[in-house]
């Protein structure tokens, strides 16, 4: 994008804010404070879509705008950038920070991929399922960042030097991106979008959210969506049906790593302990009420700084290394999403939006679910799932509460819809595009899957609401 276009989009975003905030607020159409809240949301969404600045920079807008226009108390905004959810993501980053330097990330990936066969169907199946499984343990963006270079190296080993002209690269790299997003929906650890949703749930209910509640409600959708996407991908006709030598490549690469090192074992054990501790939280919540997953992950991550490495010259994790591995941009993006939610709620903007939607004579049934799901999916595709969660979940809570409904099942259904992105070269898809996939090929391949996957989310949410009485109970 040219500098001129970026400047124009930056100005348009600000003008949209002024038009909505003072055009609607001062004319008495809606309350001025609520108009400012809606204006901030439109401004941020516009910048997230057009990208005159990085999406992380946009996430800092709530602080600056609130300081200038006094929409809600500033402490409510600032606190969102240091919430317990931020600590959880930070702790998770510290836990996995040593993985790249000690080779644990490659060991896990190559072990799973060493079972892969030469046929394109098996390639797609293993890459997608490996993405699903691994993204249950770490953010999907990390999974894509780990898998994509390995896949590119595999394709080159199979004789495809130019990835842009490599026909098998499109389904394989897409399988990585889409598999990681499907799996990311299954657990709170799948990404900041799930933590965002959980944060709003905790604010609404006023009590701690147990991670096992997320798994039990999202697992059916994750399984069904994975099967549907997998079948659509493996049964699509392709010119290239085999990649000879790829299984040998993975076996040789894994063998080259040698036996599992002491540091790898320690790092893996720490991660498993933190992960199991989060999911088994209900068993010890009364005994250790302060040890919520956020602080459990942080404590386990800090242990990495205290373990002496095998060379006895450094620790398993040094701060310089941690700074490079921690996803600071994700932390700020997550905080910005929560801050936007605070502005929408505190300004009364959510109530205004809820009033408008509630006048559409929605019954809370399939039509209501479809509207929430389509809206969440569109925002995810234009920006990313974290932004979608920050924008849609407060609206879902506001609308359903206004209608006298329990918001919880609608939040879970909306989360199913927002946890998938397949069209534009942004978010995790930017990683695959940067390695050679043509953006037009990405959109062409992803469009039918987007439609089908969104329908699966709507159907799964609706069916579970109808047949599972405890779906909305925590």
Protein Blocks (a to p, Z undefined) as FASTA:
>chain_A
ZZklmmmmmmmmmmmmmmmmmmmmmnomacfklmmmmmmmmmmmmmmmnomacfklmmmm
mmmmmmmnombcfklmmmmmmcfklmmmmmmmmmmmmmmmnommmmmmmmmmmmpcfbfk
lmmmmmmmmmmmmmmmbcfklmmmmmmmmmmmmmmmnopablmlmmklmmmmmmmmmmmm
mmmmmpmklomklmmmmmmmmmmnopacdfklmmmmmmmmmmmmmmmmmmmmmmpccfbl
bdehklmmmmmmmmmnopadfklmmmmmmmmmmmmmmmmmmmmmmmmmmlgfklmmmmmm
mmmmmpccfklpacfbdfklmmmmpcfklmmmmmmmmmmmmmmmmnommmmmmmmmmmno
pghimmlmmmmmmmmmmmmmmmmmklmmmmmmmmmmmmmmmnopafklmmmmmmmmmncc
fkbcghjllmmmmnopafklmmmmmmmmmmmmmmmmmmmmmmmmmmmmklmpZZ
